[in-house]
Amino acid sequence: MATRPLSEILFHQARHLFPGGVNSPVRAFKAVGGIPVFIQKGAGSHLFDADGIEYIDFVGSWGPLILGHCHPQVQNAIISAVHSGTTFGAPSYLESELAELVIEAFPQIQKLRMVSSGTEAVMSAIRLARAFTGREKIIKFTGCYHGHGDSLLVKAGSGSATLGIPSSPGVPLALAEQTLTARYNNLGDVETLAAANPDSIAGLIVEPIAGNMGCVPPQPGFLAGLREICTRHGIVLIMDEVMTGFRVAFGGAQELYGIQGDLVCLGKIIGGGMPVGAFGGREEIMRMLAPEGPVYQAGTLSGNPVAMAAGIATLKRLKDKKIYQELEEKGDSIEKGLQTIAAKHPNLCFQRVGSMFCLYFQPGPVCSFEDAKRSDTKAFSQFFHCMLDRGIYLPPAQFEACFISAAHTKDDLQGFLAAAEASLQCLYG
């Protein structure tokens, strides 16, 4: 494990200032051990840490930097916007311009509301679903992360489909009990929950491609089955595309799989990586939102002009469908290379959708969080540090997706594969 003295000093200082020395838990490297890397700057597909070490970045700020770091058009849009002001707390035309681009990509969104994070988008969508249906319960899937709202910080108990149990202190049991938990890619669980809770379930929320248990694509018929069950039982289907929206296709996973949710949640990619989120959907649901309706939601920085400008520049660039074709080709290159390497090691499984991918340290396939948990996390931790020492920056946890950006070059991809082969050779000989 390479030494990074300045990162070590900075982490020591940060631990006196922040819980665990970080402002988001995964950054602390607790899942992989060692000292977290403190980043100094990013450029294209590369990162540079406080010690001046350069890395090829496959995190991309956890997905939204689909164009890479410091894309010139996005940078120029941000700089121009800052010259006019950083925040107004009042309407600006930039909000409408970005909203029109989002609705163009997601035609099922008839109206939307800008917010400042994916968590905020999801919390608001669930409140709206409950108000629209007059019901209180929601269904989520084990291993799908939808932000840190109280209703969603639950895990499955024993059995295949159970009442939620709080997975964090501070979440009231009475609130967690309104969250029903099913296994991802298991329609039987959902049918059982719907039958056991007639006229009680307000919404079902799902990551159409699960990116918080690695990269788990929906099995054929899974999303269509959810759509049918929700329609039959009057349940609001909430598609959490915070990670997949504009990432796997211009219209997200819903375009890719031909399924439409009633409500859609989007995240930082619509702000070019800046703190932005949005939720939207059918007009009859959205018009219940204040000030048009009784469901209250507000945000002083919602529609921030700098973030809107960055988002407009990003989405205009993504309208060029060649970008997605090129991302698919890059993903295919990584997949073929890793599958060739993995064939030498039986305890590996590679899964990918477009420019999202994950290498699991288990034979696979991985179709649910229950499957993902069988991964050898100690082997992943060793692999992570071997890759880091070879200049490859990966998510510091087995259960997170990796991301390819438009800025990654053939040399970057070849560098990744060479590092992976050498790292696995160190692990397995």
C-alpha positions as CSV (number, residue, x, y, z in Angstrom):
1,M,0.0,0.0,0.0
2,A,1.6,3.2,-1.2
3,T,2.2,6.1,1.3
4,R,0.5,9.4,0.7
5,P,1.9,11.7,3.4
6,L,-0.1,14.8,2.6
7,S,-3.4,12.9,2.5
8,E,-2.5,11.3,5.8
9,I,-1.8,14.7,7.4
10,L,-5.1,16.2,5.9
11,F,-7.1,13.2,7.1
12,H,-5.6,13.6,10.6
13,Q,-6.7,17.2,10.6
14,A,-10.1,16.4,9.2
15,R,-10.8,13.9,11.9
16,H,-10.8,16.7,14.4
17,L,-13.4,18.6,12.4
18,F,-15.8,16.1,10.9
19,P,-17.3,12.8,12.2
20,G,-14.9,10.1,10.9
21,G,-12.9,12.9,9.1
22,V,-15.3,13.0,6.2
23,N,-18.6,14.6,5.0
24,S,-20.0,11.4,3.5
25,P,-19.3,8.0,5.1
26,V,-17.9,6.0,2.1
27,R,-15.1,8.5,1.7
28,A,-13.5,7.3,4.9
29,F,-12.2,4.1,3.3
30,K,-13.6,2.0,6.2
31,A,-14.8,-0.7,3.7
32,V,-11.3,-1.1,2.2
33,G,-9.0,0.2,5.0
34,G,-6.2,2.7,4.7
35,I,-6.1,6.5,4.5
36,P,-8.5,8.2,2.1
37,V,-7.1,10.0,-0.9
38,F,-7.5,13.8,-0.7
39,I,-8.1,15.2,-4.1
40,Q,-6.5,18.4,-5.3
41,K,-8.0,18.7,-8.8
42,G,-9.6,16.8,-11.7
43,A,-9.1,17.1,-15.5
44,G,-10.9,15.0,-18.1
45,S,-10.7,11.4,-17.0
46,H,-7.9,12.0,-14.4
47,L,-7.6,13.0,-10.8
48,F,-4.6,14.5,-8.9
49,D,-4.3,14.1,-5.2
50,A,-2.7,16.3,-2.6
51,D,0.6,14.5,-3.0
52,G,0.6,15.2,-6.7
53,I,-0.2,11.5,-7.6
54,E,-2.2,11.1,-10.8
55,Y,-5.1,8.6,-11.2
56,I,-7.4,7.5,-13.9
57,D,-10.8,8.1,-12.4
58,F,-13.6,5.5,-12.6
59,V,-15.8,7.1,-9.9
60,G,-16.7,10.3,-11.6
61,S,-18.0,11.9,-8.5
62,W,-20.2,8.8,-8.1
63,G,-21.6,9.0,-11.7
64,P,-22.7,12.5,-12.7
65,L,-19.4,13.5,-14.4
66,I,-20.4,11.7,-17.6
67,L,-18.4,14.3,-19.6
68,G,-15.4,14.1,-17.3
69,H,-13.9,16.6,-15.0
70,C,-13.7,20.3,-16.0
71,H,-15.4,19.9,-19.4
72,P,-14.8,23.2,-21.2
73,Q,-18.4,23.9,-22.1
74,V,-19.6,23.2,-18.6
75,Q,-16.8,25.2,-17.0
76,N,-17.5,28.2,-19.3
77,A,-21.3,28.0,-18.5
78,I,-20.5,28.0,-14.7
79,I,-18.1,31.0,-15.0
80,S,-20.6,33.0,-17.1
81,A,-23.4,32.3,-14.6
82,V,-21.2,33.3,-11.6
83,H,-20.6,36.7,-13.2
84,S,-24.4,37.3,-13.0
85,G,-24.7,36.1,-9.4
86,T,-24.4,32.9,-7.4
87,T,-27.9,32.6,-6.0
88,F,-31.2,34.6,-6.1
89,G,-33.8,32.6,-4.2
90,A,-36.1,33.8,-7.0
91,P,-37.1,32.4,-10.4
92,S,-34.8,32.6,-13.4
93,Y,-35.2,31.6,-17.0
94,L,-32.4,29.0,-16.6
95,E,-34.7,26.8,-14.5
96,S,-37.2,26.6,-17.4
97,E,-34.5,26.0,-20.0
98,L,-33.1,23.0,-18.0
99,A,-36.6,21.7,-17.3
100,E,-37.4,21.7,-21.0
101,L,-34.3,19.6,-21.7
102,V,-35.2,17.1,-19.0
103,I,-38.8,16.8,-20.2
104,E,-37.5,16.3,-23.8
105,A,-35.5,13.3,-22.5
106,F,-38.3,12.0,-20.2
107,P,-41.6,12.6,-21.9
108,Q,-43.5,10.9,-19.1
109,I,-42.5,13.9,-16.9
110,Q,-45.2,16.5,-17.5
111,K,-44.1,18.7,-14.7
112,L,-41.1,18.7,-12.4
113,R,-39.6,20.4,-9.4
114,M,-36.0,21.3,-9.0
115,V,-34.3,20.5,-5.7
116,S,-30.7,20.4,-4.4
117,S,-30.0,16.6,-4.1
118,G,-31.2,13.2,-5.0
119,T,-32.1,12.5,-1.4
120,E,-34.4,15.5,-1.4
121,A,-36.0,14.5,-4.7
122,V,-36.8,11.0,-3.3
123,M,-38.1,12.3,0.0
124,S,-40.4,14.7,-1.8
125,A,-41.6,12.1,-4.4
126,I,-42.6,9.7,-1.6
127,R,-44.5,12.4,0.3
128,L,-46.3,13.2,-3.0
129,A,-47.2,9.6,-3.6
130,R,-48.6,9.3,-0.1
131,A,-50.7,12.4,-0.5
132,F,-51.9,11.4,-4.0
133,T,-53.0,7.9,-2.9
134,G,-54.1,8.7,0.6
135,R,-52.0,5.7,1.7
136,E,-48.9,5.4,3.9
137,K,-46.8,2.3,3.1
138,I,-44.1,2.1,0.5
139,I,-42.2,-0.7,-1.0
140,K,-38.4,-0.6,-1.6
141,F,-35.9,-3.3,-2.5
142,T,-33.1,-4.5,-0.3
143,G,-29.8,-3.1,-1.4
144,C,-31.3,-0.2,-3.4
145,Y,-30.2,3.1,-1.9
146,H,-32.5,6.1,-2.3
147,G,-30.8,8.6,0.0
148,H,-30.8,9.0,3.7
149,G,-34.5,9.9,4.3
150,D,-36.0,8.2,7.4
151,S,-38.5,6.2,5.4
152,L,-35.8,4.6,3.3
153,L,-33.1,3.8,5.9
154,V,-34.4,0.3,6.4
155,K,-33.2,-3.2,5.7
156,A,-34.9,-6.6,5.2
157,G,-35.5,-8.7,8.3
158,S,-35.7,-12.5,8.2
159,G,-37.8,-13.9,5.4
160,S,-38.1,-12.9,1.8
161,A,-40.5,-9.9,2.2
162,T,-40.8,-8.3,5.6
163,L,-41.7,-5.1,7.4
164,G,-38.9,-2.6,7.5
165,I,-36.5,-2.5,10.4
166,P,-34.5,0.7,11.0
167,S,-30.9,0.3,9.8
168,S,-29.8,3.6,11.5
169,P,-30.4,4.9,15.0
170,G,-32.6,7.9,15.0
171,V,-35.2,6.4,12.6
172,P,-38.4,5.9,14.4
173,L,-39.7,2.2,14.3
174,A,-43.2,3.5,13.7
175,L,-42.0,5.2,10.5
176,A,-39.8,2.4,9.3
177,E,-42.7,0.0,9.7
178,Q,-44.4,1.9,6.9
179,T,-41.6,0.6,4.5
180,L,-42.0,-2.9,3.1
181,T,-38.9,-4.6,1.8
182,A,-38.6,-7.0,-1.1
183,R,-35.7,-8.7,-2.9
184,Y,-34.5,-7.0,-6.1
185,N,-35.5,-8.9,-9.3
186,N,-38.2,-10.8,-7.4
187,L,-41.7,-10.1,-8.5
188,G,-43.1,-12.8,-6.2
189,D,-42.1,-10.7,-3.2
190,V,-43.9,-7.7,-4.6
191,E,-47.0,-9.6,-5.3
192,T,-47.0,-11.0,-1.8
193,L,-46.6,-7.6,-0.3
194,A,-49.3,-6.1,-2.4
195,A,-51.7,-8.9,-1.5
196,A,-51.0,-8.6,2.2
197,N,-51.4,-4.9,2.3
198,P,-54.5,-4.1,0.1
199,D,-55.2,-0.4,-0.5
200,S,-52.3,0.5,1.9
201,I,-49.3,0.9,-0.4
202,A,-48.8,4.4,-1.7
203,G,-45.7,3.9,-3.8
204,L,-43.0,1.5,-4.9
205,I,-39.5,2.9,-5.5
206,V,-36.8,1.2,-7.4
207,E,-33.5,1.8,-9.0
208,P,-34.2,0.5,-12.5
209,I,-30.5,-0.6,-12.6
210,A,-29.3,-1.2,-9.1
211,G,-26.0,0.8,-8.7
212,N,-25.7,0.6,-4.9
213,M,-25.0,-3.1,-4.8
214,G,-22.5,-2.9,-7.6
215,C,-24.2,-3.0,-10.9
216,V,-27.2,-5.2,-11.1
217,P,-29.4,-5.0,-14.2
218,P,-33.1,-5.8,-14.1
219,Q,-33.9,-9.3,-15.2
220,P,-36.1,-9.6,-18.3
221,G,-39.7,-8.8,-17.3
222,F,-38.9,-7.4,-13.9
223,L,-39.5,-3.7,-14.6
224,A,-42.5,-4.5,-16.8
225,G,-43.9,-6.7,-14.0
226,L,-43.5,-3.8,-11.5
227,R,-45.3,-1.5,-13.8
228,E,-48.2,-4.0,-14.2
229,I,-48.5,-4.7,-10.4
230,C,-48.4,-1.0,-9.6
231,T,-51.1,-0.2,-12.2
232,R,-53.3,-3.0,-11.0
233,H,-53.1,-2.0,-7.3
234,G,-53.1,1.8,-7.7
235,I,-49.6,2.1,-6.5
236,V,-47.4,5.0,-7.7
237,L,-44.3,3.6,-9.4
238,I,-41.3,5.8,-8.5
239,M,-38.3,5.4,-10.8
240,D,-35.1,6.4,-8.9
241,E,-32.9,7.5,-11.8
242,V,-30.6,9.6,-9.7
243,M,-27.7,7.4,-10.9
244,T,-29.0,6.1,-14.3
245,G,-30.8,9.1,-15.7
246,F,-28.8,10.5,-18.7
247,R,-26.2,7.9,-17.8
248,V,-27.3,4.7,-19.6
249,A,-29.2,6.6,-22.2
250,F,-30.4,10.2,-22.8
251,G,-33.8,9.1,-21.4
252,G,-32.2,7.0,-18.7
253,A,-33.0,3.3,-17.9
254,Q,-36.7,3.9,-18.7
255,E,-35.8,4.6,-22.3
256,L,-33.4,1.7,-22.3
257,Y,-36.0,-0.8,-21.1
258,G,-39.2,0.8,-22.4
259,I,-40.9,1.3,-19.0
260,Q,-42.4,4.5,-17.6
261,G,-42.7,5.4,-14.0
262,D,-45.4,7.7,-12.6
263,L,-42.8,9.7,-10.8
264,V,-39.1,10.0,-11.7
265,C,-36.2,11.1,-9.5
266,L,-33.1,12.6,-11.0
267,G,-29.7,13.7,-9.5
268,K,-26.5,15.6,-10.0
269,I,-26.0,14.7,-13.6
270,I,-28.7,17.2,-14.6
271,G,-26.5,19.9,-12.9
272,G,-23.3,18.8,-14.5
273,G,-22.2,17.3,-11.2
274,M,-23.2,20.2,-9.1
275,P,-25.6,19.8,-6.1
276,V,-28.9,19.4,-8.0
277,G,-31.8,17.0,-8.1
278,A,-35.3,17.0,-9.5
279,F,-38.5,14.9,-9.3
280,G,-41.4,15.0,-11.7
281,G,-44.0,12.9,-13.4
282,R,-47.7,12.8,-14.3
283,E,-49.4,16.2,-14.1
284,E,-52.3,15.0,-11.9
285,I,-49.8,13.9,-9.3
286,M,-47.4,16.9,-9.6
287,R,-50.2,19.5,-9.4
288,M,-50.8,18.4,-5.8
289,L,-47.4,20.1,-5.0
290,A,-47.4,23.6,-3.3
291,P,-48.2,26.2,-4.3
292,E,-50.6,24.6,-6.7
293,G,-51.7,22.0,-4.2
294,P,-51.5,21.1,-0.5
295,V,-48.3,19.1,-0.4
296,Y,-45.6,21.3,0.9
297,Q,-42.0,21.2,-0.4
298,A,-39.6,24.1,-0.6
299,G,-35.9,24.9,-1.1
300,T,-34.1,28.2,-0.9
301,L,-31.4,27.1,-3.3
302,S,-33.7,25.0,-5.6
303,G,-33.0,26.0,-9.2
304,N,-29.7,27.6,-8.3
305,P,-28.6,29.6,-11.4
306,V,-25.0,28.3,-11.4
307,A,-26.1,24.7,-11.2
308,M,-28.8,25.3,-13.8
309,A,-26.2,26.7,-16.2
310,A,-23.9,23.7,-15.7
311,G,-26.9,21.3,-16.3
312,I,-28.0,23.1,-19.5
313,A,-24.4,22.8,-20.9
314,T,-24.2,19.2,-19.9
315,L,-27.6,18.1,-21.3
316,K,-27.1,20.0,-24.5
317,R,-23.9,18.1,-25.0
318,L,-25.6,14.8,-24.2
319,K,-28.2,15.3,-26.9
320,D,-25.5,14.1,-29.3
321,K,-26.4,10.4,-29.3
322,K,-22.9,9.6,-30.5
323,I,-21.7,10.0,-27.0
324,Y,-23.8,7.1,-25.8
325,Q,-22.6,5.0,-28.7
326,E,-19.0,5.8,-27.8
327,L,-19.7,5.0,-24.1
328,E,-21.2,1.7,-25.1
329,E,-18.1,0.9,-27.1
330,K,-15.8,1.8,-24.2
331,G,-17.9,-0.3,-21.8
332,D,-17.7,-3.2,-24.3
333,S,-13.9,-2.8,-24.4
334,I,-13.7,-3.0,-20.6
335,E,-16.1,-5.9,-20.5
336,K,-14.2,-8.0,-23.1
337,G,-10.9,-7.3,-21.5
338,L,-12.0,-8.0,-17.9
339,Q,-13.8,-11.2,-19.0
340,T,-10.6,-12.5,-20.6
341,I,-8.7,-11.7,-17.4
342,A,-11.4,-13.0,-15.1
343,A,-11.5,-16.3,-17.0
344,K,-8.2,-17.1,-15.3
345,H,-9.8,-16.6,-11.9
346,P,-13.0,-18.5,-11.2
347,N,-14.1,-16.4,-8.3
348,L,-14.8,-13.2,-10.3
349,C,-18.0,-11.9,-11.9
350,F,-18.2,-8.8,-14.2
351,Q,-21.5,-7.0,-14.8
352,R,-22.2,-4.0,-16.9
353,V,-25.0,-1.8,-18.3
354,G,-23.6,0.9,-20.7
355,S,-21.0,2.9,-18.9
356,M,-21.8,1.4,-15.5
357,F,-19.9,-1.7,-14.3
358,C,-18.8,-3.7,-11.4
359,L,-16.3,-6.5,-10.8
360,Y,-17.5,-8.8,-8.0
361,F,-15.2,-11.1,-6.1
362,Q,-17.5,-14.1,-6.4
363,P,-18.6,-16.4,-9.3
364,G,-22.0,-14.7,-9.7
365,P,-24.3,-13.9,-11.4
366,V,-25.4,-11.2,-9.0
367,C,-29.2,-10.5,-9.3
368,S,-29.9,-9.1,-5.9
369,F,-28.3,-7.7,-2.7
370,E,-28.5,-11.2,-1.2
371,D,-26.3,-12.4,-4.1
372,A,-24.0,-9.4,-3.8
373,K,-23.3,-10.0,-0.1
374,R,-21.7,-13.3,-1.0
375,S,-18.8,-11.3,-2.5
376,D,-15.3,-11.6,-0.9
377,T,-14.9,-8.1,0.4
378,K,-11.4,-8.7,1.8
379,A,-10.3,-9.7,-1.7
380,F,-11.9,-6.6,-3.1
381,S,-10.1,-4.4,-0.6
382,Q,-6.8,-5.9,-1.6
383,F,-7.7,-5.4,-5.3
384,F,-8.7,-1.8,-4.6
385,H,-5.4,-0.9,-3.1
386,C,-3.4,-2.7,-5.8
387,M,-5.3,-0.7,-8.4
388,L,-4.9,2.6,-6.5
389,D,-1.1,2.0,-6.3
390,R,-1.2,1.5,-10.1
391,G,-2.9,4.8,-10.6
392,I,-6.6,3.6,-10.9
393,Y,-9.2,5.3,-8.7
394,L,-12.1,3.0,-8.0
395,P,-15.0,3.3,-5.6
396,P,-13.7,2.3,-2.2
397,A,-16.4,-0.4,-1.6
398,Q,-17.4,-3.6,-3.3
399,F,-21.0,-2.6,-3.5
400,E,-20.6,0.5,-5.7
401,A,-20.7,0.9,-9.4
402,C,-17.8,2.1,-11.5
403,F,-18.4,4.7,-14.2
404,I,-16.8,5.4,-17.6
405,S,-16.9,9.0,-18.9
406,A,-16.8,10.5,-22.4
407,A,-13.3,11.8,-21.5
408,H,-11.8,8.3,-21.0
409,T,-9.4,7.4,-23.9
410,K,-8.3,4.1,-25.3
411,D,-5.1,4.5,-23.3
412,D,-7.1,5.0,-20.1
413,L,-9.0,1.8,-20.7
414,Q,-5.9,-0.1,-21.6
415,G,-4.3,1.3,-18.5
416,F,-7.2,0.0,-16.4
417,L,-7.0,-3.5,-17.9
418,A,-3.3,-3.7,-17.5
419,A,-3.6,-2.6,-13.9
420,A,-6.4,-5.1,-13.3
421,E,-4.5,-8.0,-14.7
422,A,-1.4,-7.1,-12.6
423,S,-3.5,-6.6,-9.5
424,L,-5.3,-9.9,-9.8
425,Q,-2.0,-11.6,-10.5
426,C,-0.8,-10.2,-7.1
427,L,-3.9,-11.5,-5.4
428,Y,-4.2,-15.0,-6.9
429,G,-0.8,-15.6,-8.5
